[in-house]
Amino acid sequence: MTTLLLSHPACLRHDTGEFHPETAERLAAILHMLEHEDFIYLARGDAPPATREQLLRAHSQAHIDRILGSVPAEGCYIELDSDTILSSTSGEAILRSAGAACYAIDEVMTGRIRNVFCAVRPPGHHAEREQAGGFCLFSNAAIAALHARDGHGAQRVAVVDFDVHHGNGTQNILWNEAGMFYASTHQSETFPYTGFSHETGSEGGARIVNVPMPPGTGSEAFREAYTNTILPALRDFAPDVLIISAGFDAHAADPMAHFRLQVSDFTWVTNQLLDVARTCCQRRVVSLLEGGYDPRALAACVAAHLRALMEA
């Protein structure tokens, strides 16, 4: 068993138009970084497209049809909202991003692979059951979590989200789902303006742990949030599989928010989560790329994240 990288050229072809922060340059920077000799032994595979059955675990048929039916003709763009853009080449990328998440679950739940990183776009954690938004069309992490439960019989599935923005879509979809856990650290009072600490889930549904923190948050406060709140709750939950919504826009160089994290913080949090996975879930970890909008910082953070996964 080893670490598997899943990606697909279609994810580079998802075109969001000029001046949009969620561009193919993000993924290109990651893939270029992965040419380094440190990653010569990284297993690699193509992300398959998600099936309707997989998507329907998290989204309604109407939402799926609305998204896929909105993909425009060649040379055109559709704005689902001011942030969320579709081009003629977006349809395949959307399906392969969600498909990567499900295939990664298949690999770790069957024991063929220890852990997986999905270098895909568009991201997913802002997509709610019936609503796209925040660059996201389908909720990749929630789809993966429900696939682990309904497709593989996992009784307890955890999603931990260290993107600087709250994963409102993941929380929305998992809120009433039994056997689910969602935890997030994120900047307060910024998009999507959700993720308050009092949002703890519904009776009989998911366990929710939100730790909003102010602009300017740095390493010490970030690590304290995990050490004192998220990691103890995660260990208590004792998941059968751990899904990471790996957004790297909390890095100090990122233009989309105002955290002050460094590459070393992403190494640290990854290792902390892997320690829990080692104890609770036979090292089964699926990591999904979310945000990160300074390509150079993003590539450096993903490299650190992947090195930790490969050493787990």
Contacts in CASP RR format, 6 or more apart in sequence:
PFRMAT RR
TARGET T0000
AUTHOR 0000-0000-0000
METHOD contacts of the structure
MODEL  1
MTTLLLSHPACLRHDTGEFHPETAERLAAILHMLEHEDFIYLARGDAPPA
TREQLLRAHSQAHIDRILGSVPAEGCYIELDSDTILSSTSGEAILRSAGA
ACYAIDEVMTGRIRNVFCAVRPPGHHAEREQAGGFCLFSNAAIAALHARD
GHGAQRVAVVDFDVHHGNGTQNILWNEAGMFYASTHQSETFPYTGFSHET
GSEGGARIVNVPMPPGTGSEAFREAYTNTILPALRDFAPDVLIISAGFDA
HAADPMAHFRLQVSDFTWVTNQLLDVARTCCQRRVVSLLEGGYDPRALAA
CVAAHLRALMEA
1 111 0 8 1.000
1 112 0 8 1.000
1 113 0 8 1.000
1 114 0 8 1.000
1 283 0 8 1.000
2 41 0 8 1.000
2 42 0 8 1.000
2 43 0 8 1.000
2 113 0 8 1.000
2 114 0 8 1.000
2 310 0 8 1.000
3 42 0 8 1.000
3 43 0 8 1.000
3 113 0 8 1.000
3 114 0 8 1.000
3 115 0 8 1.000
3 116 0 8 1.000
3 117 0 8 1.000
3 306 0 8 1.000
3 309 0 8 1.000
3 310 0 8 1.000
3 312 0 8 1.000
4 42 0 8 1.000
4 43 0 8 1.000
4 44 0 8 1.000
4 45 0 8 1.000
4 104 0 8 1.000
4 107 0 8 1.000
4 113 0 8 1.000
4 115 0 8 1.000
4 116 0 8 1.000
4 117 0 8 1.000
5 34 0 8 1.000
5 39 0 8 1.000
5 42 0 8 1.000
5 43 0 8 1.000
5 44 0 8 1.000
5 45 0 8 1.000
5 116 0 8 1.000
5 117 0 8 1.000
5 119 0 8 1.000
5 306 0 8 1.000
6 44 0 8 1.000
6 45 0 8 1.000
6 46 0 8 1.000
6 47 0 8 1.000
6 100 0 8 1.000
6 103 0 8 1.000
6 104 0 8 1.000
6 116 0 8 1.000
6 117 0 8 1.000
6 118 0 8 1.000
6 119 0 8 1.000
6 120 0 8 1.000
7 27 0 8 1.000
7 31 0 8 1.000
7 44 0 8 1.000
7 45 0 8 1.000
7 46 0 8 1.000
7 47 0 8 1.000
7 100 0 8 1.000
7 118 0 8 1.000
7 119 0 8 1.000
7 120 0 8 1.000
8 46 0 8 1.000
8 47 0 8 1.000
8 93 0 8 1.000
8 96 0 8 1.000
8 100 0 8 1.000
8 120 0 8 1.000
10 89 0 8 1.000
10 91 0 8 1.000
10 92 0 8 1.000
10 93 0 8 1.000
10 96 0 8 1.000
11 24 0 8 1.000
11 27 0 8 1.000
11 47 0 8 1.000
11 93 0 8 1.000
11 96 0 8 1.000
11 97 0 8 1.000
11 119 0 8 1.000
11 120 0 8 1.000
11 121 0 8 1.000
12 24 0 8 1.000
12 27 0 8 1.000
12 28 0 8 1.000
13 24 0 8 1.000
13 89 0 8 1.000
13 92 0 8 1.000
13 93 0 8 1.000
14 24 0 8 1.000
14 87 0 8 1.000
14 89 0 8 1.000
14 90 0 8 1.000
14 91 0 8 1.000
14 93 0 8 1.000
14 94 0 8 1.000
14 121 0 8 1.000
14 122 0 8 1.000
15 24 0 8 1.000
15 77 0 8 1.000
15 85 0 8 1.000
15 87 0 8 1.000
15 88 0 8 1.000
15 89 0 8 1.000
15 90 0 8 1.000
16 22 0 8 1.000
16 23 0 8 1.000
16 85 0 8 1.000
16 87 0 8 1.000
16 135 0 8 1.000
17 23 0 8 1.000
17 77 0 8 1.000
17 85 0 8 1.000
17 87 0 8 1.000
20 85 0 8 1.000
21 135 0 8 1.000
21 255 0 8 1.000
21 256 0 8 1.000
21 293 0 8 1.000
22 121 0 8 1.000
22 122 0 8 1.000
22 123 0 8 1.000
22 135 0 8 1.000
22 291 0 8 1.000
22 293 0 8 1.000
24 121 0 8 1.000
25 295 0 8 1.000
26 121 0 8 1.000
26 291 0 8 1.000
26 292 0 8 1.000
26 293 0 8 1.000
26 295 0 8 1.000
26 298 0 8 1.000
27 119 0 8 1.000
27 120 0 8 1.000
27 121 0 8 1.000
27 289 0 8 1.000
28 295 0 8 1.000
29 295 0 8 1.000
29 296 0 8 1.000
29 298 0 8 1.000
29 299 0 8 1.000
30 119 0 8 1.000
30 289 0 8 1.000
30 298 0 8 1.000
30 299 0 8 1.000
30 302 0 8 1.000
31 119 0 8 1.000
32 299 0 8 1.000
33 299 0 8 1.000
33 300 0 8 1.000
33 302 0 8 1.000
33 303 0 8 1.000
34 42 0 8 1.000
34 119 0 8 1.000
34 303 0 8 1.000
34 306 0 8 1.000
36 303 0 8 1.000
38 303 0 8 1.000
38 307 0 8 1.000
39 303 0 8 1.000
39 306 0 8 1.000
39 310 0 8 1.000
41 310 0 8 1.000
42 306 0 8 1.000
42 310 0 8 1.000
43 113 0 8 1.000
47 96 0 8 1.000
47 97 0 8 1.000
47 99 0 8 1.000
47 100 0 8 1.000
47 103 0 8 1.000
47 118 0 8 1.000
47 120 0 8 1.000
48 96 0 8 1.000
48 99 0 8 1.000
48 100 0 8 1.000
48 103 0 8 1.000
49 92 0 8 1.000
49 95 0 8 1.000
49 96 0 8 1.000
49 99 0 8 1.000
50 95 0 8 1.000
50 96 0 8 1.000
50 98 0 8 1.000
50 99 0 8 1.000
50 101 0 8 1.000
50 102 0 8 1.000
50 138 0 8 1.000
50 143 0 8 1.000
51 102 0 8 1.000
52 64 0 8 1.000
54 98 0 8 1.000
54 99 0 8 1.000
54 102 0 8 1.000
54 143 0 8 1.000
54 147 0 8 1.000
55 64 0 8 1.000
55 98 0 8 1.000
55 138 0 8 1.000
55 143 0 8 1.000
56 64 0 8 1.000
57 143 0 8 1.000
57 146 0 8 1.000
57 147 0 8 1.000
57 150 0 8 1.000
58 129 0 8 1.000
58 138 0 8 1.000
58 139 0 8 1.000
58 142 0 8 1.000
58 143 0 8 1.000
58 146 0 8 1.000
58 173 0 8 1.000
59 127 0 8 1.000
59 129 0 8 1.000
59 130 0 8 1.000
59 138 0 8 1.000
59 139 0 8 1.000
59 143 0 8 1.000
59 173 0 8 1.000
60 129 0 8 1.000
60 130 0 8 1.000
62 130 0 8 1.000
63 129 0 8 1.000
63 130 0 8 1.000
63 131 0 8 1.000
63 132 0 8 1.000
64 138 0 8 1.000
67 80 0 8 1.000
67 86 0 8 1.000
67 94 0 8 1.000
67 132 0 8 1.000
67 137 0 8 1.000
67 138 0 8 1.000
68 91 0 8 1.000
68 94 0 8 1.000
68 95 0 8 1.000
70 78 0 8 1.000
70 80 0 8 1.000
70 86 0 8 1.000
71 78 0 8 1.000
71 86 0 8 1.000
71 87 0 8 1.000
71 88 0 8 1.000
71 90 0 8 1.000
71 91 0 8 1.000
72 78 0 8 1.000
72 86 0 8 1.000
72 87 0 8 1.000
72 88 0 8 1.000
73 88 0 8 1.000
74 88 0 8 1.000
75 87 0 8 1.000
75 88 0 8 1.000
76 87 0 8 1.000
76 88 0 8 1.000
77 85 0 8 1.000
77 86 0 8 1.000
77 87 0 8 1.000
78 85 0 8 1.000
78 86 0 8 1.000
78 87 0 8 1.000
79 85 0 8 1.000
80 86 0 8 1.000
80 132 0 8 1.000
80 133 0 8 1.000
80 137 0 8 1.000
81 132 0 8 1.000
81 133 0 8 1.000
81 134 0 8 1.000
83 133 0 8 1.000
83 134 0 8 1.000
83 135 0 8 1.000
84 132 0 8 1.000
84 133 0 8 1.000
84 134 0 8 1.000
84 135 0 8 1.000
84 136 0 8 1.000
84 137 0 8 1.000
86 137 0 8 1.000
90 122 0 8 1.000
90 137 0 8 1.000
93 120 0 8 1.000
93 121 0 8 1.000
93 122 0 8 1.000
94 122 0 8 1.000
94 137 0 8 1.000
94 138 0 8 1.000
96 120 0 8 1.000
97 118 0 8 1.000
97 120 0 8 1.000
97 121 0 8 1.000
97 122 0 8 1.000
97 123 0 8 1.000
97 124 0 8 1.000
97 138 0 8 1.000
97 140 0 8 1.000
98 138 0 8 1.000
98 140 0 8 1.000
98 143 0 8 1.000
99 140 0 8 1.000
99 143 0 8 1.000
100 118 0 8 1.000
100 120 0 8 1.000
100 140 0 8 1.000
100 288 0 8 1.000
101 118 0 8 1.000
101 140 0 8 1.000
101 141 0 8 1.000
101 143 0 8 1.000
101 144 0 8 1.000
101 147 0 8 1.000
101 243 0 8 1.000
101 286 0 8 1.000
101 288 0 8 1.000
102 143 0 8 1.000
102 144 0 8 1.000
102 147 0 8 1.000
104 113 0 8 1.000
104 116 0 8 1.000
104 118 0 8 1.000
104 144 0 8 1.000
104 286 0 8 1.000
104 288 0 8 1.000
105 144 0 8 1.000
105 147 0 8 1.000
105 148 0 8 1.000
105 152 0 8 1.000
105 241 0 8 1.000
105 243 0 8 1.000
105 286 0 8 1.000
106 152 0 8 1.000
107 113 0 8 1.000
107 116 0 8 1.000
108 114 0 8 1.000
108 115 0 8 1.000
108 116 0 8 1.000
108 241 0 8 1.000
108 284 0 8 1.000
108 285 0 8 1.000
108 286 0 8 1.000
109 148 0 8 1.000
109 152 0 8 1.000
109 154 0 8 1.000
109 241 0 8 1.000
109 284 0 8 1.000
110 152 0 8 1.000
111 284 0 8 1.000
114 283 0 8 1.000
114 284 0 8 1.000
114 285 0 8 1.000
114 312 0 8 1.000
115 274 0 8 1.000
115 277 0 8 1.000
115 283 0 8 1.000
115 284 0 8 1.000
115 285 0 8 1.000
115 286 0 8 1.000
115 287 0 8 1.000
115 309 0 8 1.000
115 312 0 8 1.000
116 285 0 8 1.000
116 286 0 8 1.000
116 287 0 8 1.000
117 246 0 8 1.000
117 287 0 8 1.000
117 289 0 8 1.000
117 302 0 8 1.000
117 305 0 8 1.000
117 306 0 8 1.000
117 309 0 8 1.000
118 140 0 8 1.000
118 286 0 8 1.000
118 287 0 8 1.000
118 288 0 8 1.000
118 289 0 8 1.000
119 289 0 8 1.000
119 302 0 8 1.000
120 140 0 8 1.000
120 288 0 8 1.000
120 289 0 8 1.000
121 289 0 8 1.000
122 135 0 8 1.000
122 136 0 8 1.000
122 137 0 8 1.000
123 135 0 8 1.000
123 136 0 8 1.000
123 140 0 8 1.000
123 247 0 8 1.000
123 288 0 8 1.000
123 289 0 8 1.000
123 290 0 8 1.000
123 291 0 8 1.000
124 135 0 8 1.000
124 136 0 8 1.000
124 137 0 8 1.000
124 138 0 8 1.000
124 139 0 8 1.000
124 140 0 8 1.000
124 141 0 8 1.000
124 169 0 8 1.000
124 170 0 8 1.000
124 288 0 8 1.000
124 290 0 8 1.000
125 136 0 8 1.000
125 139 0 8 1.000
125 140 0 8 1.000
125 141 0 8 1.000
125 161 0 8 1.000
125 163 0 8 1.000
125 165 0 8 1.000
125 167 0 8 1.000
125 168 0 8 1.000
125 169 0 8 1.000
125 170 0 8 1.000
125 245 0 8 1.000
125 290 0 8 1.000
126 133 0 8 1.000
126 134 0 8 1.000
126 135 0 8 1.000
126 136 0 8 1.000
126 165 0 8 1.000
126 167 0 8 1.000
126 168 0 8 1.000
126 169 0 8 1.000
126 192 0 8 1.000
127 133 0 8 1.000
127 136 0 8 1.000
127 137 0 8 1.000
127 138 0 8 1.000
127 139 0 8 1.000
127 169 0 8 1.000
128 139 0 8 1.000
128 168 0 8 1.000
128 169 0 8 1.000
128 172 0 8 1.000
128 173 0 8 1.000
129 139 0 8 1.000
129 169 0 8 1.000
129 172 0 8 1.000
129 173 0 8 1.000
134 191 0 8 1.000
134 192 0 8 1.000
136 169 0 8 1.000
139 169 0 8 1.000
139 170 0 8 1.000
139 173 0 8 1.000
140 288 0 8 1.000
141 159 0 8 1.000
141 161 0 8 1.000
141 170 0 8 1.000
141 243 0 8 1.000
141 245 0 8 1.000
141 288 0 8 1.000
142 159 0 8 1.000
142 169 0 8 1.000
142 170 0 8 1.000
142 173 0 8 1.000
142 174 0 8 1.000
144 243 0 8 1.000
144 286 0 8 1.000
144 288 0 8 1.000
145 157 0 8 1.000
145 159 0 8 1.000
145 170 0 8 1.000
145 174 0 8 1.000
145 177 0 8 1.000
145 180 0 8 1.000
145 243 0 8 1.000
146 157 0 8 1.000
146 173 0 8 1.000
146 174 0 8 1.000
146 177 0 8 1.000
148 154 0 8 1.000
148 157 0 8 1.000
148 240 0 8 1.000
148 241 0 8 1.000
148 243 0 8 1.000
149 155 0 8 1.000
149 157 0 8 1.000
149 177 0 8 1.000
149 179 0 8 1.000
149 180 0 8 1.000
154 239 0 8 1.000
154 240 0 8 1.000
154 241 0 8 1.000
155 179 0 8 1.000
155 240 0 8 1.000
156 179 0 8 1.000
156 180 0 8 1.000
156 181 0 8 1.000
156 237 0 8 1.000
156 238 0 8 1.000
156 239 0 8 1.000
156 240 0 8 1.000
157 179 0 8 1.000
157 180 0 8 1.000
157 181 0 8 1.000
157 239 0 8 1.000
157 240 0 8 1.000
157 241 0 8 1.000
157 243 0 8 1.000
158 180 0 8 1.000
158 181 0 8 1.000
158 182 0 8 1.000
158 183 0 8 1.000
158 234 0 8 1.000
158 237 0 8 1.000
158 239 0 8 1.000
158 241 0 8 1.000
158 242 0 8 1.000
158 243 0 8 1.000
159 170 0 8 1.000
159 174 0 8 1.000
159 180 0 8 1.000
159 181 0 8 1.000
159 182 0 8 1.000
159 183 0 8 1.000
159 242 0 8 1.000
159 243 0 8 1.000
159 244 0 8 1.000
159 245 0 8 1.000
160 182 0 8 1.000
160 183 0 8 1.000
160 184 0 8 1.000
160 230 0 8 1.000
160 234 0 8 1.000
160 242 0 8 1.000
160 243 0 8 1.000
160 244 0 8 1.000
160 245 0 8 1.000
160 273 0 8 1.000
161 167 0 8 1.000
161 170 0 8 1.000
161 182 0 8 1.000
161 183 0 8 1.000
161 184 0 8 1.000
161 185 0 8 1.000
161 186 0 8 1.000
161 244 0 8 1.000
161 245 0 8 1.000
161 247 0 8 1.000
161 290 0 8 1.000
162 184 0 8 1.000
162 185 0 8 1.000
162 244 0 8 1.000
162 245 0 8 1.000
162 246 0 8 1.000
162 247 0 8 1.000
162 250 0 8 1.000
162 266 0 8 1.000
162 269 0 8 1.000
163 184 0 8 1.000
163 186 0 8 1.000
163 245 0 8 1.000
163 246 0 8 1.000
163 247 0 8 1.000
163 248 0 8 1.000
163 249 0 8 1.000
163 250 0 8 1.000
163 290 0 8 1.000
163 291 0 8 1.000
164 186 0 8 1.000
164 187 0 8 1.000
164 190 0 8 1.000
164 247 0 8 1.000
164 249 0 8 1.000
164 250 0 8 1.000
164 254 0 8 1.000
164 256 0 8 1.000
164 257 0 8 1.000
164 259 0 8 1.000
164 291 0 8 1.000
165 186 0 8 1.000
165 187 0 8 1.000
165 190 0 8 1.000
165 191 0 8 1.000
165 192 0 8 1.000
165 249 0 8 1.000
165 256 0 8 1.000
165 257 0 8 1.000
165 291 0 8 1.000
166 184 0 8 1.000
166 186 0 8 1.000
166 192 0 8 1.000
166 194 0 8 1.000
166 195 0 8 1.000
166 210 0 8 1.000
166 212 0 8 1.000
167 184 0 8 1.000
167 186 0 8 1.000
167 192 0 8 1.000
167 194 0 8 1.000
167 195 0 8 1.000
167 245 0 8 1.000
168 192 0 8 1.000
168 194 0 8 1.000
168 195 0 8 1.000
170 182 0 8 1.000
170 245 0 8 1.000
171 182 0 8 1.000
171 184 0 8 1.000
171 194 0 8 1.000
171 195 0 8 1.000
171 199 0 8 1.000
171 206 0 8 1.000
171 208 0 8 1.000
171 210 0 8 1.000
174 180 0 8 1.000
174 182 0 8 1.000
174 206 0 8 1.000
174 208 0 8 1.000
175 201 0 8 1.000
175 202 0 8 1.000
175 205 0 8 1.000
175 206 0 8 1.000
175 208 0 8 1.000
176 202 0 8 1.000
176 204 0 8 1.000
176 205 0 8 1.000
176 206 0 8 1.000
177 205 0 8 1.000
177 206 0 8 1.000
178 204 0 8 1.000
178 205 0 8 1.000
178 206 0 8 1.000
179 205 0 8 1.000
179 206 0 8 1.000
180 205 0 8 1.000
180 206 0 8 1.000
180 207 0 8 1.000
181 206 0 8 1.000
181 207 0 8 1.000
181 208 0 8 1.000
181 209 0 8 1.000
181 233 0 8 1.000
181 234 0 8 1.000
181 237 0 8 1.000
181 239 0 8 1.000
182 206 0 8 1.000
182 207 0 8 1.000
182 208 0 8 1.000
182 209 0 8 1.000
183 208 0 8 1.000
183 209 0 8 1.000
183 210 0 8 1.000
183 211 0 8 1.000
183 230 0 8 1.000
183 233 0 8 1.000
183 234 0 8 1.000
184 195 0 8 1.000
184 209 0 8 1.000
184 210 0 8 1.000
184 211 0 8 1.000
184 245 0 8 1.000
185 211 0 8 1.000
185 213 0 8 1.000
185 222 0 8 1.000
185 225 0 8 1.000
185 226 0 8 1.000
185 230 0 8 1.000
185 250 0 8 1.000
186 195 0 8 1.000
186 210 0 8 1.000
186 211 0 8 1.000
186 212 0 8 1.000
186 213 0 8 1.000
187 212 0 8 1.000
187 213 0 8 1.000
187 214 0 8 1.000
187 215 0 8 1.000
187 217 0 8 1.000
187 250 0 8 1.000
187 257 0 8 1.000
187 258 0 8 1.000
187 259 0 8 1.000
188 212 0 8 1.000
188 213 0 8 1.000
188 214 0 8 1.000
188 215 0 8 1.000
189 212 0 8 1.000
189 214 0 8 1.000
189 215 0 8 1.000
190 215 0 8 1.000
190 257 0 8 1.000
190 258 0 8 1.000
195 210 0 8 1.000
195 212 0 8 1.000
196 210 0 8 1.000
196 212 0 8 1.000
197 210 0 8 1.000
197 211 0 8 1.000
197 212 0 8 1.000
199 208 0 8 1.000
199 210 0 8 1.000
200 207 0 8 1.000
200 208 0 8 1.000
200 209 0 8 1.000
200 210 0 8 1.000
201 207 0 8 1.000
201 208 0 8 1.000
207 233 0 8 1.000
207 237 0 8 1.000
209 229 0 8 1.000
209 230 0 8 1.000
209 233 0 8 1.000
211 225 0 8 1.000
211 229 0 8 1.000
211 230 0 8 1.000
213 221 0 8 1.000
213 222 0 8 1.000
213 225 0 8 1.000
213 259 0 8 1.000
215 257 0 8 1.000
215 258 0 8 1.000
215 259 0 8 1.000
216 258 0 8 1.000
216 259 0 8 1.000
216 260 0 8 1.000
217 250 0 8 1.000
217 259 0 8 1.000
217 260 0 8 1.000
217 261 0 8 1.000
218 259 0 8 1.000
218 260 0 8 1.000
218 261 0 8 1.000
218 265 0 8 1.000
219 260 0 8 1.000
219 261 0 8 1.000
219 262 0 8 1.000
219 264 0 8 1.000
219 265 0 8 1.000
222 250 0 8 1.000
222 259 0 8 1.000
222 261 0 8 1.000
222 265 0 8 1.000
222 269 0 8 1.000
223 265 0 8 1.000
223 268 0 8 1.000
223 269 0 8 1.000
226 269 0 8 1.000
226 272 0 8 1.000
227 272 0 8 1.000
231 272 0 8 1.000
231 273 0 8 1.000
231 276 0 8 1.000
234 242 0 8 1.000
234 273 0 8 1.000
234 276 0 8 1.000
234 280 0 8 1.000
235 276 0 8 1.000
235 279 0 8 1.000
235 280 0 8 1.000
238 280 0 8 1.000
238 281 0 8 1.000
239 277 0 8 1.000
239 280 0 8 1.000
239 281 0 8 1.000
240 280 0 8 1.000
240 281 0 8 1.000
240 284 0 8 1.000
241 281 0 8 1.000
241 284 0 8 1.000
241 285 0 8 1.000
241 286 0 8 1.000
242 273 0 8 1.000
242 276 0 8 1.000
242 277 0 8 1.000
242 280 0 8 1.000
242 281 0 8 1.000
242 284 0 8 1.000
242 285 0 8 1.000
242 286 0 8 1.000
243 285 0 8 1.000
243 286 0 8 1.000
243 287 0 8 1.000
243 288 0 8 1.000
244 270 0 8 1.000
244 273 0 8 1.000
244 285 0 8 1.000
244 286 0 8 1.000
244 287 0 8 1.000
244 288 0 8 1.000
245 288 0 8 1.000
245 290 0 8 1.000
246 287 0 8 1.000
246 288 0 8 1.000
246 289 0 8 1.000
246 290 0 8 1.000
246 302 0 8 1.000
246 305 0 8 1.000
247 289 0 8 1.000
247 290 0 8 1.000
247 291 0 8 1.000
247 292 0 8 1.000
248 254 0 8 1.000
248 266 0 8 1.000
248 291 0 8 1.000
248 292 0 8 1.000
248 297 0 8 1.000
248 298 0 8 1.000
248 301 0 8 1.000
248 302 0 8 1.000
248 305 0 8 1.000
249 256 0 8 1.000
249 257 0 8 1.000
249 259 0 8 1.000
249 290 0 8 1.000
249 291 0 8 1.000
249 292 0 8 1.000
249 293 0 8 1.000
250 257 0 8 1.000
250 259 0 8 1.000
250 261 0 8 1.000
250 265 0 8 1.000
251 259 0 8 1.000
251 261 0 8 1.000
251 262 0 8 1.000
251 263 0 8 1.000
251 266 0 8 1.000
251 292 0 8 1.000
251 294 0 8 1.000
251 297 0 8 1.000
251 298 0 8 1.000
251 301 0 8 1.000
252 259 0 8 1.000
252 260 0 8 1.000
252 261 0 8 1.000
252 262 0 8 1.000
252 297 0 8 1.000
253 294 0 8 1.000
253 296 0 8 1.000
253 297 0 8 1.000
254 292 0 8 1.000
254 293 0 8 1.000
254 294 0 8 1.000
254 297 0 8 1.000
254 298 0 8 1.000
255 293 0 8 1.000
255 294 0 8 1.000
256 291 0 8 1.000
256 292 0 8 1.000
256 293 0 8 1.000
263 297 0 8 1.000
263 300 0 8 1.000
263 301 0 8 1.000
263 304 0 8 1.000
264 304 0 8 1.000
266 301 0 8 1.000
266 304 0 8 1.000
266 305 0 8 1.000
267 304 0 8 1.000
267 305 0 8 1.000
267 307 0 8 1.000
267 308 0 8 1.000
270 304 0 8 1.000
270 305 0 8 1.000
270 308 0 8 1.000
270 309 0 8 1.000
271 308 0 8 1.000
273 285 0 8 1.000
274 283 0 8 1.000
274 285 0 8 1.000
274 308 0 8 1.000
274 309 0 8 1.000
274 312 0 8 1.000
277 283 0 8 1.000
277 284 0 8 1.000
277 285 0 8 1.000
277 312 0 8 1.000
278 312 0 8 1.000
283 312 0 8 1.000
285 309 0 8 1.000
285 312 0 8 1.000
287 305 0 8 1.000
287 309 0 8 1.000
289 302 0 8 1.000
291 298 0 8 1.000
292 298 0 8 1.000
292 301 0 8 1.000
END
